[in-house]
Amino acid sequence: MSEQITILVVEDEAHIRRVLEYNFKLDGFEVYLAEDGATGLKLARENSPDVILLDWLMPVMNGLQVLAELKTDSSTEHIPVFMLTAKGMLNDVTQAIEMGADDYITKPFNPIQLGKTIREKLEKCAKVKKS
């Protein structure tokens, strides 16, 4: 079995957080949950997870605002951030990637497959950073 991955899920919809938490734990992840961007930033700084799964459309502080904060903070800039959002237009994807997102996953997603997808994307990010 591979090393346990810590993941921070920043998602304002409680039912989606629960589904993600359940499936990630089944896949052997250690899971941190945040229901808004401000809490997500706090948890990212406190726990330095291996990856952050970040929703875009959230009240108070949206995902792009959180992403900007994460990528300009020396304590969190190294953490891969995968956007998980219903905003799937090409210009949305481009904007998030240009702001520092490492990958982009659109809703709806297969919650059972997502753990495997996250592991594969993390491996890909690690390979890219090594070269």
C-alpha positions in Angstrom: 0.0 0.0 0.0 1.3 3.4 -0.8 2.0 6.2 1.7 -1.0 7.9 3.1 -1.8 11.2 1.3 -3.3 14.1 3.3 -6.0 16.0 1.4 -7.8 19.2 2.2 -11.2 19.5 0.7 -12.5 23.1 0.5 -16.2 22.8 -0.6 -19.2 24.8 0.6 -21.8 22.1 -0.2 -22.0 19.8 2.8 -23.3 16.7 0.9 -20.3 16.9 -1.5 -17.9 17.3 1.4 -19.4 14.2 3.0 -19.2 12.1 -0.2 -15.6 13.2 -0.8 -14.6 12.5 2.8 -16.2 9.1 2.8 -14.6 8.0 -0.5 -11.2 9.5 0.2 -11.0 7.8 3.6 -12.0 4.5 1.9 -9.0 5.1 -0.5 -6.7 5.6 2.5 -6.4 9.4 2.5 -6.2 11.5 5.6 -8.9 14.1 5.1 -9.3 17.7 6.3 -12.5 19.5 5.5 -13.3 23.2 5.2 -16.7 24.6 4.4 -15.4 28.0 3.1 -12.3 29.6 1.8 -11.2 31.3 5.0 -11.3 28.0 6.9 -9.5 26.3 4.0 -6.7 28.8 4.2 -6.4 28.4 7.9 -6.3 24.5 7.6 -3.8 24.6 4.8 -1.4 26.8 6.8 -1.8 24.6 9.9 -1.7 21.2 8.3 0.3 21.6 5.1 -1.7 18.8 3.3 -0.2 16.9 0.3 -2.9 18.3 -2.0 -5.9 20.7 -1.8 -9.1 20.1 -3.6 -10.7 23.5 -4.0 -14.2 24.5 -5.1 -14.4 27.7 -7.1 -18.0 28.9 -6.4 -18.2 29.6 -2.7 -19.6 32.5 -0.7 -17.5 35.1 1.1 -14.1 34.0 -0.5 -14.3 32.1 -3.8 -11.8 29.5 -4.9 -9.7 31.8 -7.1 -9.3 34.2 -4.1 -8.2 31.2 -2.0 -5.9 30.0 -4.7 -4.2 33.4 -5.0 -3.6 33.5 -1.2 -2.2 29.9 -1.2 0.2 30.6 -4.1 1.5 33.9 -2.6 2.1 32.4 0.9 5.6 30.8 1.3 4.1 28.2 3.7 1.5 27.0 1.2 2.8 27.9 -2.3 4.3 24.4 -2.8 1.0 22.5 -2.2 -0.6 21.2 -5.4 -4.1 22.7 -5.8 -6.7 20.9 -7.9 -9.8 22.9 -8.7 -13.0 20.9 -8.3 -15.8 22.9 -9.8 -18.8 23.1 -12.1 -17.1 25.9 -14.0 -15.9 23.9 -17.0 -15.6 26.4 -19.8 -12.1 26.6 -21.4 -11.6 30.2 -20.2 -12.4 29.1 -16.6 -9.8 26.3 -16.8 -7.2 28.6 -18.3 -7.8 31.3 -15.7 -7.4 28.8 -12.8 -4.2 27.2 -14.3 -2.7 30.7 -15.0 -3.4 31.6 -11.3 -1.5 28.5 -10.1 -3.9 25.6 -10.0 -2.1 22.4 -10.7 -5.1 20.7 -12.3 -8.8 21.1 -12.9 -11.6 18.5 -12.2 -15.1 19.4 -13.3 -18.3 18.4 -11.6 -20.1 16.1 -11.9 -17.3 13.7 -11.0 -17.2 10.0 -10.1 -16.5 10.0 -6.3 -15.3 6.4 -6.4 -12.8 7.1 -9.1 -11.7 10.5 -7.7 -9.1 9.0 -5.2 -7.3 7.2 -8.0 -7.5 10.3 -10.2 -6.0 12.4 -7.4 -3.1 9.9 -6.8 -2.4 9.9 -10.6 -2.4 13.7 -10.8 -0.1 14.0 -7.8 2.3 11.5 -9.4 2.2 13.5 -12.6 2.8 16.8 -10.7 5.8 15.2 -8.9 7.3 14.0 -12.1 6.9 17.4 -13.7 8.5 19.2 -10.8 11.5 16.7 -10.8 12.4 17.3 -14.4 
